[in-house]
């Protein structure tokens, strides 16, 4: 068996370099005499998402559709052997493979909408083919991780085990490309999309774009869905709402560790929704060193007033 190990600490994020090397490694392994190809992650995680810093710029080729092609064209079965966190791009790598094996305790998720994005590289197209539209939308829009038991129940994980199990089972595997899996009946898929459309906040752009891309794939075919997905990703990536949410992603983590967090929250709750008063109080706390910067102040206001995360822009220039 050819074993490809992803080693990009601390979380094996799929940076441009990591993507490029992974695709090249799969293509090279496909030309070898190996009976199967395993993709594994070094350290605590399989792959815990993308390199968020790269989201400041348009996606650089190659993306992960090139990985889907490399896995599909390899004559050997490709097996994703997962552990730890399997998030975002990690889920994409997994469904590009022919089979998926996961260790006990593995968690799976598609958190892109929390960054104001939709899941690209086939997230709105291939994932529904594998697990069905209702389960796919729960991952894509709910954006909360699921455990191994649920991942098995929806059909994302084929077996529980490790690399040794993959070696043992490999002779029984045959090719099963994600592109060749037929989707569920259109009527059922569209009904699942409609249920989400009626429940979503219309101001939250990323889930709306996710549903539009999913609908395009059902109504107009895979290639049309992939094209809209890619275009929508770039539109969202460049949007103010995604910029606010990416800023909030880091600021909320900094706020959680801030020694003045509880004091700031209590002060903002006392002020309430008066934007002018909130802005003055936040700036005063920053000037006094009680809050580190405007991003952390906005995160505190969102938490204090229980606002949607995309509202964390009161002090954003």
Buried (B, 14 or more C-beta within 10 A) or exposed (E): BBBBBBEBEEBBBBBBEBBBBBBBBBBBBBEEEBBBBBBBBEBEBBBBBBBEEBBEEEBEEBBBBBBBBBBBEBEBBBBBBBBBBBBBBBBBBBBBBBBBBBBEEBBBBBBBBBBBBBBBBBBBBBBBBBBBBBBBBBBBBBBEBBEBEBBBEBEBBBBBBBBEBBBEBBEEBEBBBBBEEEBBEEEEBBEBBEEBBEEBEEEBBBBBBBBBBBBBBBEEEBEBBBBBBBEBBEBBBEBEBBBBBBBBBEBBEBBEEBEBBEBBBEBBEEBEEEEEEBBEBBBEBBEEEBBBEBBBBBBBBBBBBEBEBBBBBBBEE
